Amino acid sequence: MGKVVSVDRNLMRSMNQSTLLNLIRTHAPVSRTQLVQLSGLSTGTVVSIATDLLKQELIMEQGVANSNLGRKAGLLRVHPNGAYVLGLSLVENDEIVIVLLNLLGEIVQDSCWQVQLHDSTVNVVQVITEKVETFLQNCQVPREKILGLGCGFPGNVNSQTGSSVDNWIHNWHDLSITDPLSQALRMPVYLDNVVNCLGSYEKLYGHGRPYRDFLVITLGRGVGMAMILNDDLYRGSRGWGGEFGHIPCVPDGRRCECGNQGCLEAYVADHGILASYHELRHKYPDDARLAADLSLDEIRTAAREGNEHLRSLLAQTGQYLGTALASMVNIFNPECVILTGAHVHPEDVLFSSMRETMHRYIFSRLDDDLPLIITPVTSTRWAQGAGTLVLRHFFLSPAQTGA
């Protein structure tokens, strides 16, 4: 006798619904006939699920398409206000940013707070719960229309267990976050590293939409990388892939916050550039142009205005970054590289040096027409990325998200 296969019809319908929702998101405006062709599902299944989604106001009809039978078929698209998600990011200087996003990933409302976080689950969950509840009290959207909360934290995060594994900025180790936070807020909660969140945002709504394989590099308090490979976020065997900032850069060099020496982050992160600047001041104590205790923005401005010492400093920093980027391109052969951060400006000496070095060391066949997108990131964009965690679970089937 043949083996009897049990099929969970509810799960199957849920997966089919996610498939259609995502196709509507990516191909809108799209007809039901096109959805049958794109999904491989039967006409009856597509019509039935589309009808349910219209009743739930998760999709809407907008415009018409001519059919071969002479009847006008309605075109479908995601209803922006059919549901909402919350995104929360913990950014520099213990600032919590919360955004409310619609189903198009657009910001409807945002707020930020300076907070004090300690190395205990109770403290972190309590502070976040208070801020989210305050946000919801001032929100014009009914709570029942909010699908969940996505959180983006720096450091090593285990997205499967919902814990912040290692965060040396806050001295966190194995803090359980999602379960207690979900219980406190009475909604689903998802957690990931902030850079992975940003990578997911770029794939769903940003510069990465046209590409199946691309890298997102972030510069700021640290140096991070999200890898979108074959249309999915690559995490590695233990979920911590993408530690671009901890590639060895200078053998036996500066001590990094991770405990190793000579990491890329120790030279090209914000604090790394400031460390190089102070080394320069010590090397040239009589140079009046280096007498002031300059900020990062002032260093970059002075370099653009012609200070040769600072131009040389940023050029060297760009060489470190460009060499490491060339290695990533040679390994992964991406279609695009997106470089972003709060202080990223394409015309800076650092980035012109980085581009020159990167192209010098990229294997020639991989360098043809490789788009390099350099763009600043705001604190709300980090939170948008966190909210994308919820949207990703909403639009993609459990099989695709690993849920």
N, C-alpha and C positions, 0 to 999 in steps of 0.2 A: 504493500500500500504506500501511496505517496504521503509525504509528511504534510500535516495540516499546519498552515501558517496562520497565526492569530493576528488580526489587524485591528489596531485601536482606531476606530473610525473618527473619534473626536480629535485625536492627535493628527490623523491624516488630513482632516478638514482644516485644522489649525495651520498645518504646514502649507496646504494649498492656499489658504487665505493670505499667509505671509508672502508666499510666492507672487500672488496677484497684486498685493499691496506694493511690493517692491517693484514689480514691473510697471505698475501705474506711476509710481514715483519717478522711475528712471526714463519712461517713454511717453509721459503725458505731453499733449493730450492723446489718448489712445482709445480705440474702439474695442468692443467686446470681441469682434472677429479677429482683430490683431492680437488680443490677449490669448485667444485659443491657439493661434499660430506660435506665439512667443513662448507660451507655457507648456504646450503639449497636452493640456487638460481638455476634457470634453467640453463641447458647447454648453451642455446642461450644467456642468459643474461651474463653469465660468459665469454663466447667467445667474445661477443660484447664489453664488458667493458675492457677485457684484450687487445683486439686489439687497442682500443682507448688509453689505458695507454702506450702501446708499441710505438704508433705513437707520443705521447707526451714525450717519453723517460723517463717516471717516473718509468717504470719497464724495465727489460731486460731478454732475454732468455739466459740461461747458462746451458749447459748440456742437456741430453735427458733422458727420462724414457721409458722403454718398455711398450707398451700397449697390452691389450689382443688380439687386432686385428692384431698385428704384426707390426703396424706402430710406429715410434718413436715420442713421444710427447715431446715438448720442456718444460724445467723446468724454472719457473719464479722466479725472485728475484727483490727486489727494486734496481733501478739504483742509485748508490750513488750520482752521479752528475746530476741527473735529475732536482733537484731544491735545494735551500739552504735556511737557516734561519739565523737570527741574534739573539744572546743572549746577554743581558746586565745585569750586576749585580752591585749593589752598595754595596761595602764591607767596611771593617774597614778603618778608617782614610780618609774617603771621597775619596776612590779610585773607579773609574769606570773601569770595565773590559768589553770589547766587544769581542765576538767570532763570527766567521762564521762557521756554521755547515752544513755538507751535510746531506742527508736523512737517513744516518746510525747513526746520532748523533755525528759524528767524527769532531774534530776541524780541519778546513782548514786554518784558519788565526785567530790571536788574537792580541789585543793591550790593554794597560791600561794607564790611566791618573789620576793624582792627580787633584782634582777639589775643588771649593768652592761652596757649595750649601746653599741657604737661604730658609726661610720658605714662599715661594711664588710659585705658579704654573708657573708664567712667567719665573722666574729664573731657576727652575728645568727643564722645557721643553726646554728653550733656551740652557742651558748647554748640555743637553743630545742630542739635535738636532745637535749642533755644532760637538760633538764628533762622532756621528753616520755618519754625512756627511763627516767628515775627514776620517773616517774608510772606507767608501764606495769609496772615491776618490782614495784610495790606494789599493782597492780590485780588483782582477783580474776577478771577476764574474760579468756578466751583471746584472744591477739592476732588470730587468724584471724577472730574475730567482730566486729572493729572495721573499719568501712567506710572510715574515713579521718579526716583532721584538718582542721578549719576554723580559720583564723586571722583575727582581727580586729585591724587596726592603725589608729591615728589617722592623719590627713593624707590626701593624695591617693593612691589605690591604683588600679592598673590590674588589674582582676580577670581580664581576658583573658590578659595576659602573666604574671600572678602576680608583679608587682613593686610595691614601695613607691616611688611616683614622686616625691612631695614630702612630706617630714615635717619641718617646721622645728623641731618640739620636739626631735627627735633629730639634726637636720641630715642627714637621709637624702635622697639623690637617686638615683632609678633603681636601687634595690637589687633584684636578682633574688632572689626568695624561694622560690616554690613548687617549681620544678624541683630545685634542690639539696636542699631540705628533703625532698621526696618520695623522692629517691634515698637520702638518709641514713636515713630512717625506714622505707623500703620500704612505703609506703602512699600512696594519693592525698592530695594536699594542695590546699586551696582557700583563697584569700585575698580579703578585701574590707575596705573601710572599716568601722570598728567601728559606726558609726551605721547603715549599710546592713544590717549583720548584725543589729542590734537590730530594725530594721524588718522583716526577714525572720522573726525570731522572733515578733514581734507578729502577723504575718499568719498564720503556721502554728499558733501555740499561745497567743497572748496576747490582749490587748484588741481587736486588729484582726480577729480571725477572722470576725465577722459582716459586715465591710465590704469592699467592692471598691475604694474610694477613700478613703485616709486619710493623714495626715501624722504622722510621729514627730519631735518636736523634743527635742533633748538639750541640757542645760545642765550645765556643769562646767568642766573645764580649757579647754574650747572650747565652741563653739555649733554644733550640727549639725542636719541634717534628712534623714530618709529619706522618700521619696515613693512610696507604693503607689498606683498608678493603674491602673485596669482589672485589678485582681488581680495586678499584677506590679510589681516594683521598677523605678522609672524612673531611668535613669542619665544621660540626655542624650546628645548626639552623640559626645562624647569620653569618656563614662563618669564624668564628675566633677560631674554635676548635684547640686544640693542644698546648695550652699555658702551656707546661710542665714546663718551667722555673719559673712559678708563682704558682706552687704547694707550699702550706705552708710547710716549712722545720723545722724552729726553731720558736716556738711561741714567739711573741713579740721580734723577733730578729732584725737583721740589717734592716735599711731602704733600700728598693729596688728602682730602678729607676722608677718603675711603680707607686710608691707612697705607696705601702703596706709594711708590715714588715715581715721579716723572710722567704721571697721567696727562693726557691731552687737556683735561679740565683744569688742571693746575696752571695751565698757561693761556688758555683761550676763553675760559669763563670770565665773568666780570671781575671776580676777586683775583684771578690769575693775571689779568692785564694790569690791575692796580699793583700787584706784587712786582711785576716787571717795571712799572713806573717808579716804585720806591727803590728798587735796585739801581735804576738809572740815576736817580737823584743822589744816591750814595756814591755812585761811580764818578759823577761830575758835580761835586759839592759847590764849585765856584761858578757854575753856570746859572746866571740870574733867571734864565727862561725856565729853569726847573725848580726855582725857589718856592713857588706856591704849591700848596697841597691840593692838587687838581682833582676834580671828580672825573668819572669816566667820560661823560659828555664833553667836559672841558678838554680832556686829553685828545679826544677825537677832533674837536674843533681846532685846537692848536696845531694838530698834525695837518689838517686840511689847509690851514693858513700858512704852512711852510716851516714849522719847527722841525728841523732835520732829525734831532734826537728822537722825537716822538713819532715822526714818520717811519724812522728805522725800526722803532719798537713795534709799531702796528704792522709793518711789513713782515717782520719776523713772526709775529703772531699769525698773520695770514698764511705764511709758509707752513707753519705747523698744521693749521686747519686744512689747507689745500692738499697737503701730502696725505693726511688721514682720509680726506674725502675721496681722493684718487683711489686709495686702496678699497674703499667701499664700492665705488663704481666698478672697479676691476673685478671685484668678487661677485656683486649682485647684478651687474648689467641692467640698471634701472632705466625706465623710459624718461624719468624726470627726477630732479632733486629740488626739494623745497627747503630753503634755509630761512629760519625765522627766529625772532626774539624781540624783546622790548626795546633794545638799543641797536637794532639792525638797520643800517642805512646803506643802500647799494653803492653810494658814491664814496664811502669811507676808504681810506688807504688800506685798511685791513682786508676788505673784500676784493679790491682790485688785485692785491697781492695773492689772495686766496685763489681767485679765478685763474691767474697766470700760472700759479704752481699746480693747481689741480689739472689744468689742461696739459701741462708739461709731462705729468706722470701717468695720466690715463692711457691705457692701451689704445692705440690709434683707432682700431675698428669700433671701439666703444664710445668714442668721443664725437662721432658725427652727429651734429644737430641735437646734442643732449641739452634739453631745456634746464636752465638753472634759475629758479625763481627765488629772489631774495625779497622778503617782505616783513615788515614789523608785525608784532602780535600784541594785542591789548589784553588787559586782565579779563575782560568779558569774553574774549575769544577762548581763553583757557577754560572758562566755565561752559561756553558753548560746546567745547570738546567733551567735557564731562557729561553734559546732557545728551550728547550723541550716543553714549553708552546705552541709554534707555531707548532711543530711537532705533538703534541698531537691533536691539532685541525685539522691537515692535515690528520692524520691516523685514527682518530676516528670520528664516525658519529655525527651530531649535537645532536642527542638524548643522546649519551654517554657523550658528553662534557658539556651538558647543554646550548649549544649555541642557 
